Amino acid sequence: MASDFYDILEVGRGASTEELKKAYRKRARELHPDANPGDATAENKFKELSRAYEVLSDPQQRAQYDRFGEAGVGGAGGGGDPFSGGGLGDIFEAFFGGNSPFGGAGNGFGGRGQNAGPPRGQDLEVIADLTFEQAVFGGTVPVTLRTALRCDDCSGSGAGAGTKPVTCSDCGGAGQVRRVRQSLLGQMVSASPCQRCSGIGQVVSTPCTACKGDGRIVENATYQIDVPGGVDTGATLRLNGRGAVGQRGGAAGDLYVHVRVAAHATLQRDEYDLIAVQNLGIATATLGTTVTIETLDGAEEITIPHGTQHGQEFVLRGRGVTHLNSGGKRRGDLRIIVQIEVPTKLTDEEDALLRKFAELRGETVKDPEKGLKSKLKSAFS
């Protein structure tokens, strides 16, 4: 399985933003869970793909990734410099018993390797079903999901009425317990999460009866999602802080909204263009006419000139899909493709007229098939 974000997206390291977007859309259509029901491998690859595109489509995160790899963007979660809150400082702290040569106690790169406090909540995923028109123009759609919400009875603290959390006596509020031991290299210091307070630094003596001391309750929640015009099936929207609330006042995770767009009855999408098929009879295409086209902006008339050929295109500028990040000011085109219908059954009069037409143009056609009565008459004559 590919681990490099560029390999996951199947692009080179010099790929432009537009190339990244096209590569993501192509792979997302192949790996989306809806296209691979019950396929856990495809689902995991889709998550990897979404993570890779999330990082590489952001210039700042991409620069960090190019320099430090996945460690530079926080591995599978957060972001930031790989040396903030860990890294070399922790190594020196382990070997020198907390006296880091990079600035006294601690690691000198931005705080301790593990900060006390409530843990961040989980990231969540949900599918948003859009109509074709909502995907073209953008709009607000509701999504409902099961998630962890802050407990209102205790305001997320987890403590019962009239009480509050107290500092953990085992770790002194640090959230971790350090142990010192001697080795051939000198004094070694190891740190592990405090088991009594689970690394939070505080304990609840009298739990809230509503949430059992967790500080959150699990319920269904409905959010109104603002979807920009131009999205398509496979696109993922990231909503910061709209995921599950963390335990006992911890920050909320993020919500990843995967877009699924319904098909249109007559239109198909090609990037930012829309495609419509206009059926014409032989006489209409030959002699020309005026037809009414139903667009997403209303009905419009177009002139079909005489001699129009099968597969010929007519274009209505600016009647296609809204370009992402254009503020609705740029749209693709509506391409109308002519499809000439050849009749499969003719009346005797229509047959005679077409044969006369072929004769005038010097075209050779098949002799008319005789009916049953004509065949019987010929057989006995």
C-alpha positions as CSV (number, residue, x, y, z in Angstrom):
1,M,0.0,0.0,0.0
2,A,1.4,3.4,-1.0
3,S,2.3,5.6,2.0
4,D,3.6,8.7,0.1
5,F,0.8,11.2,-0.4
6,Y,1.9,11.9,-3.9
7,D,1.8,8.2,-4.7
8,I,-1.6,7.8,-3.2
9,L,-2.9,10.6,-5.5
10,E,-0.8,9.2,-8.4
11,V,0.8,12.6,-9.2
12,G,4.3,13.9,-9.3
13,R,5.7,16.2,-6.6
14,G,5.5,19.2,-9.0
15,A,1.8,18.7,-9.6
16,S,-0.3,21.9,-9.7
17,T,-3.4,22.5,-7.7
18,E,-5.6,21.7,-10.6
19,E,-3.7,18.5,-11.3
20,L,-4.2,17.5,-7.7
21,K,-7.9,18.2,-7.9
22,K,-8.3,16.2,-11.1
23,A,-6.3,13.3,-9.6
24,Y,-8.4,13.3,-6.4
25,R,-11.7,13.3,-8.3
26,K,-10.6,10.4,-10.5
27,R,-9.4,8.3,-7.6
28,A,-12.4,9.2,-5.4
29,R,-14.9,8.0,-7.9
30,E,-13.1,4.7,-8.0
31,L,-12.7,4.2,-4.3
32,H,-15.8,5.8,-2.8
33,P,-17.6,3.5,-0.4
34,D,-20.8,3.9,-2.5
35,A,-19.0,2.4,-5.5
36,N,-17.5,-0.4,-3.4
37,P,-20.1,-1.5,-0.9
38,G,-18.7,-3.8,1.8
39,D,-15.1,-3.4,0.6
40,A,-13.1,-2.5,3.6
41,T,-9.9,-2.2,1.6
42,A,-11.4,0.4,-0.8
43,E,-12.9,2.2,2.2
44,N,-9.4,2.5,3.9
45,K,-7.9,3.6,0.6
46,F,-10.6,6.3,0.2
47,K,-9.7,7.6,3.7
48,E,-6.0,7.7,2.8
49,L,-6.9,9.5,-0.4
50,S,-9.0,12.1,1.4
51,R,-6.2,12.7,3.9
52,A,-3.5,13.0,1.2
53,Y,-5.6,15.6,-0.8
54,E,-6.5,17.5,2.4
55,V,-2.7,18.0,3.1
56,L,-1.5,18.6,-0.5
57,S,-4.3,21.0,-1.4
58,D,-3.2,23.3,1.4
59,P,-0.1,25.2,0.5
60,Q,1.2,25.5,4.1
61,Q,0.6,21.9,4.9
62,R,2.1,20.8,1.6
63,A,5.3,22.8,2.3
64,Q,5.5,21.1,5.7
65,Y,4.9,17.7,4.2
66,D,7.5,18.2,1.4
67,R,10.1,19.1,4.1
68,F,9.3,16.7,6.9
69,G,7.0,14.1,5.5
70,E,3.8,13.0,7.3
71,A,5.4,13.9,10.6
72,G,5.4,17.5,9.5
73,V,1.6,17.5,9.3
74,G,0.8,15.7,12.5
75,G,0.7,12.2,11.1
76,A,-2.9,11.0,10.9
77,G,-4.4,13.9,12.8
78,G,-3.4,17.5,13.8
79,G,-0.7,19.6,12.1
80,G,2.3,21.7,12.9
81,D,6.0,21.4,13.2
82,P,7.3,17.9,14.0
83,F,9.5,19.3,16.8
84,S,6.7,21.1,18.6
85,G,5.8,19.3,21.8
86,G,8.2,16.4,21.3
87,G,11.0,15.2,19.0
88,L,14.6,16.0,19.9
89,G,13.7,17.7,23.2
90,D,12.1,14.5,24.5
91,I,15.2,12.4,23.5
92,F,17.6,14.7,25.4
93,E,15.2,14.8,28.4
94,A,15.2,11.0,28.5
95,F,19.0,10.8,28.5
96,F,19.8,13.8,30.8
97,G,17.0,13.4,33.3
98,G,15.1,16.5,32.3
99,N,18.0,18.9,31.9
100,S,17.7,19.5,28.1
101,P,20.6,21.4,26.5
102,F,17.9,23.2,24.5
103,G,16.7,25.4,27.3
104,G,16.4,24.0,30.9
105,A,13.7,21.7,32.1
106,G,11.4,20.5,29.3
107,N,12.4,20.2,25.7
108,G,12.9,23.8,24.6
109,F,10.9,23.2,21.4
110,G,7.5,24.4,22.6
111,G,6.4,22.7,25.8
112,R,6.2,19.1,27.2
113,G,5.8,16.1,25.0
114,Q,2.4,15.4,26.4
115,N,0.1,18.2,27.8
116,A,-2.3,17.5,30.6
117,G,-5.9,18.2,29.9
118,P,-9.1,16.7,28.4
119,P,-8.5,14.8,25.2
120,R,-9.7,16.0,21.9
121,G,-12.9,14.4,20.5
122,Q,-13.1,12.1,17.6
123,D,-13.3,13.1,14.0
124,L,-16.5,12.0,12.4
125,E,-17.6,11.3,8.8
126,V,-21.0,11.7,7.2
127,I,-22.5,11.6,3.7
128,A,-24.4,14.6,2.4
129,D,-26.9,13.8,-0.4
130,L,-27.2,16.7,-2.9
131,T,-29.6,17.3,-5.8
132,F,-27.9,17.9,-9.1
133,E,-28.9,21.6,-8.9
134,Q,-27.4,22.0,-5.4
135,A,-24.1,20.6,-6.7
136,V,-24.1,23.0,-9.7
137,F,-25.1,26.2,-7.8
138,G,-24.3,25.4,-4.2
139,G,-26.7,25.5,-1.3
140,T,-27.4,24.5,2.3
141,V,-28.1,20.8,3.1
142,P,-28.9,19.2,6.4
143,V,-26.9,16.2,7.7
144,T,-27.8,14.1,10.7
145,L,-25.4,11.9,12.6
146,R,-24.9,10.2,15.9
147,T,-22.3,12.2,17.9
148,A,-21.0,13.1,21.4
149,L,-22.4,16.5,22.6
150,R,-21.5,18.5,25.7
151,C,-23.6,17.6,28.7
152,D,-25.6,20.6,29.7
153,D,-26.2,19.4,33.2
154,C,-22.6,19.7,34.2
155,S,-21.4,22.1,31.4
156,G,-19.1,19.4,30.2
157,S,-17.0,19.1,33.4
158,G,-18.4,15.7,34.3
159,A,-18.9,16.8,38.0
160,G,-22.2,16.4,39.8
161,A,-24.3,19.4,40.9
162,G,-22.5,21.6,43.5
163,T,-19.1,19.9,42.9
164,K,-16.2,20.4,40.5
165,P,-13.2,18.4,39.3
166,V,-10.2,18.5,41.6
167,T,-6.5,18.2,40.8
168,C,-5.3,14.6,40.6
169,S,-3.2,13.7,43.6
170,D,-1.1,11.1,41.7
171,C,0.3,13.4,39.0
172,G,-0.3,16.8,40.6
173,G,-2.3,17.9,37.6
174,A,0.4,17.1,35.1
175,G,-1.5,14.3,33.5
176,Q,1.5,12.0,33.4
177,V,3.7,10.2,35.8
178,R,7.5,10.3,35.5
179,R,9.7,7.5,36.7
180,V,13.5,7.8,37.1
181,R,15.9,4.8,36.8
182,Q,19.6,4.4,36.5
183,S,21.2,2.9,33.4
184,L,24.7,2.6,31.8
185,L,24.0,5.9,30.1
186,G,23.1,7.6,33.4
187,Q,19.8,8.7,34.7
188,M,16.8,7.7,32.5
189,V,13.4,9.4,32.9
190,S,10.3,7.9,31.4
191,A,6.8,9.4,31.3
192,S,3.4,7.7,30.9
193,P,-0.2,8.9,31.2
194,C,-1.5,9.0,34.7
195,Q,-3.8,6.0,35.2
196,R,-5.9,7.6,37.9
197,C,-7.0,10.6,35.9
198,S,-6.4,9.1,32.4
199,G,-4.0,11.9,31.5
200,I,-6.5,14.7,32.1
201,G,-4.9,16.0,35.3
202,Q,-8.2,16.2,37.2
203,V,-10.5,13.7,38.8
204,V,-14.2,13.8,39.4
205,S,-15.2,12.6,42.9
206,T,-18.9,13.0,42.4
207,P,-19.9,12.2,38.8
208,C,-22.7,14.0,37.0
209,T,-25.7,11.7,36.9
210,A,-26.7,12.6,33.4
211,C,-23.4,11.8,31.7
212,K,-21.8,9.5,34.4
213,G,-18.8,11.8,34.7
214,D,-17.9,11.8,31.0
215,G,-18.9,15.4,30.4
216,R,-20.8,14.5,27.2
217,I,-23.8,12.6,26.0
218,V,-24.4,10.7,22.8
219,E,-27.3,11.9,20.7
220,N,-28.4,12.6,17.1
221,A,-27.4,16.0,15.9
222,T,-28.5,17.8,12.7
223,Y,-26.2,20.4,11.1
224,Q,-26.9,22.7,8.2
225,I,-23.9,22.4,5.8
226,D,-23.1,25.2,3.4
227,V,-22.0,23.5,0.2
228,P,-20.2,25.6,-2.5
229,G,-21.3,25.4,-6.1
230,G,-19.2,23.1,-8.2
231,V,-18.8,20.1,-5.9
232,D,-19.2,16.6,-7.2
233,T,-19.6,13.1,-5.9
234,G,-16.4,12.1,-4.0
235,A,-15.6,15.6,-2.8
236,T,-15.0,15.9,0.9
237,L,-15.7,19.0,3.0
238,R,-13.9,19.5,6.3
239,L,-15.7,21.3,9.1
240,N,-13.4,22.2,12.0
241,G,-14.8,21.6,15.4
242,R,-18.0,20.0,14.3
243,G,-17.0,16.4,15.2
244,A,-17.5,14.7,18.6
245,V,-16.9,16.7,21.7
246,G,-14.0,15.6,23.8
247,Q,-14.3,14.0,27.2
248,R,-14.9,16.3,30.1
249,G,-14.5,19.6,28.3
250,G,-12.1,18.4,25.6
251,A,-12.1,20.2,22.2
252,A,-14.3,18.8,19.5
253,G,-12.9,16.9,16.6
254,D,-13.6,17.7,12.9
255,L,-16.5,16.6,10.7
256,Y,-15.7,15.2,7.3
257,V,-18.7,15.5,4.9
258,H,-18.5,13.3,1.9
259,V,-20.6,14.5,-1.0
260,R,-22.9,12.3,-3.1
261,V,-24.8,13.9,-6.0
262,A,-28.0,12.6,-7.5
263,A,-28.2,12.1,-11.3
264,H,-30.2,14.5,-13.5
265,A,-32.9,13.3,-15.8
266,T,-31.5,14.8,-19.0
267,L,-28.2,16.4,-18.2
268,Q,-24.7,14.9,-17.7
269,R,-21.7,16.6,-16.2
270,D,-18.2,16.8,-17.7
271,E,-16.0,18.7,-15.2
272,Y,-17.6,22.2,-15.2
273,D,-19.6,21.7,-18.5
274,L,-23.0,20.2,-18.8
275,I,-24.0,17.9,-21.7
276,A,-27.5,17.6,-23.2
277,V,-28.6,15.3,-26.1
278,Q,-31.0,16.8,-28.7
279,N,-32.8,14.2,-30.9
280,L,-33.6,15.4,-34.4
281,G,-35.3,13.7,-37.3
282,I,-33.6,13.4,-40.8
283,A,-35.8,16.1,-42.3
284,T,-35.4,18.5,-39.3
285,A,-31.6,18.1,-39.4
286,T,-31.5,18.6,-43.2
287,L,-33.8,21.6,-43.5
288,G,-33.1,23.2,-40.1
289,T,-35.5,24.3,-37.3
290,T,-35.7,26.1,-33.9
291,V,-35.8,23.9,-30.7
292,T,-36.4,24.8,-27.1
293,I,-33.7,23.6,-24.7
294,E,-34.4,23.1,-21.0
295,T,-31.4,24.5,-19.1
296,L,-30.9,24.8,-15.3
297,D,-31.6,28.5,-15.8
298,G,-34.8,28.0,-17.7
299,A,-35.9,27.3,-21.2
300,E,-33.9,28.8,-24.1
301,E,-34.3,28.6,-27.9
302,I,-31.5,27.7,-30.3
303,T,-31.5,27.6,-34.0
304,I,-30.6,24.4,-35.8
305,P,-29.2,25.3,-39.2
306,H,-29.9,23.3,-42.3
307,G,-27.5,20.5,-42.9
308,T,-26.8,19.8,-39.2
309,Q,-24.8,16.6,-38.8
310,H,-25.1,13.7,-36.3
311,G,-22.8,14.5,-33.3
312,Q,-22.6,18.2,-34.0
313,E,-22.4,20.4,-30.9
314,F,-24.1,23.7,-30.0
315,V,-22.8,25.6,-27.0
316,L,-24.7,27.9,-24.6
317,R,-22.0,29.8,-22.8
318,G,-22.2,30.2,-19.0
319,R,-25.0,27.7,-18.6
320,G,-22.9,25.0,-17.0
321,V,-21.5,24.2,-13.5
322,T,-20.3,26.9,-11.1
323,H,-16.5,26.9,-10.8
324,L,-15.3,26.2,-7.2
325,N,-13.9,29.2,-5.3
326,S,-15.2,31.6,-8.0
327,G,-17.9,33.1,-5.8
328,G,-20.5,32.1,-8.4
329,K,-18.9,34.4,-11.0
330,R,-17.6,31.7,-13.3
331,R,-19.5,28.9,-14.9
332,G,-18.9,26.2,-17.5
333,D,-20.9,25.8,-20.7
334,L,-23.9,23.7,-21.7
335,R,-23.0,21.6,-24.7
336,I,-25.9,20.3,-26.8
337,I,-25.0,17.3,-28.9
338,V,-27.2,16.4,-31.8
339,Q,-28.4,12.9,-32.3
340,I,-30.2,12.2,-35.6
341,E,-32.9,9.5,-35.4
342,V,-33.3,7.2,-38.4
343,P,-36.9,5.9,-38.6
344,T,-37.2,2.1,-38.5
345,K,-40.7,1.9,-39.9
346,L,-42.2,3.9,-42.8
347,T,-45.6,4.1,-44.3
348,D,-46.0,3.4,-48.1
349,E,-46.2,7.1,-48.8
350,E,-43.1,7.9,-46.7
351,D,-41.2,5.0,-48.4
352,A,-42.1,6.3,-51.9
353,L,-41.1,9.9,-51.0
354,L,-37.7,8.8,-49.7
355,R,-37.1,6.6,-52.8
356,K,-37.9,9.6,-55.0
357,F,-35.5,11.7,-52.9
358,A,-32.8,9.1,-53.3
359,E,-33.4,8.9,-57.0
360,L,-33.1,12.7,-57.4
361,R,-29.7,12.6,-55.5
362,G,-28.4,9.7,-57.5
363,E,-28.3,7.4,-54.5
364,T,-28.8,3.6,-54.9
365,V,-31.1,2.0,-52.4
366,K,-32.5,-1.4,-51.7
367,D,-35.5,-2.6,-53.7
368,P,-38.7,-2.5,-51.7
369,E,-39.7,-5.7,-49.9
370,K,-42.9,-7.3,-51.3
371,G,-45.7,-8.0,-49.0
372,L,-47.4,-11.4,-48.5
373,K,-50.1,-10.7,-51.1
374,S,-47.6,-9.6,-53.7
375,K,-45.5,-12.7,-53.2
376,L,-48.5,-15.1,-53.5
377,K,-49.6,-13.2,-56.7
378,S,-46.2,-13.5,-58.2
379,A,-46.0,-17.3,-57.4
380,F,-49.3,-18.1,-59.2
381,S,-48.9,-15.7,-62.2
